Amino acid sequence: MKTHNKNIQAIVLAILRITSAYMFFLHGTAKLFGLPHIAKFDGLQLVSVLGLAGILETVGGLLLIIGLFTRPVAFILSGMMAAAYFMFHTSPNILLPLMNGGEAAALFCFIFLYISVAGGGAFALDNRLKR
């Protein structure tokens, strides 16, 4: 029974990793390639804070989707989202993400922090590299 629970936990962790990384990846592709198109990123300069964020979101998101270098990538992305929250989402109230538009940044921060500790779960390329 314990092995069965561990298998289910590994699969659910993989689902969390893949789905959150895919959504994060879309933030990056929206910034860098306009796909999906979000008007606020029109004319984004690659050499800027948002340009760097787009690169990290795209490359980091893709690495997390496939589960490669999961722990260090998730840790870096967690820190990036903490910085994003404090740089862009502390007004009008640092403790009310619903009011300051920071829900996604806060959630990505803690999801990636968890993944950096828990690992990639099932279906991660990291698991093949261990063998």
Sequence and secondary structure as in RCSB ss.txt:
>XXXX:A:sequence
MKTHNKNIQAIVLAILRITSAYMFFLHGTAKLFGLPHIAKFDGLQLVSVLGLAGILETVGGLLLIIGLFTRPVAF
ILSGMMAAAYFMFHTSPNILLPLMNGGEAAALFCFIFLYISVAGGGAFALDNRLKR
>XXXX:A:secstr
 HHHHHHHHHHHHHHHHHHHHHHHHHHHHHHHH SS  GGGTT  SSSHHHHHHHHHHHHHHHHHHTSSHHHHHH
HHHHHHHHHHHHHS SS TT HHHHT HHHHHHHHHHHHHHHH   TT HHHHHH 
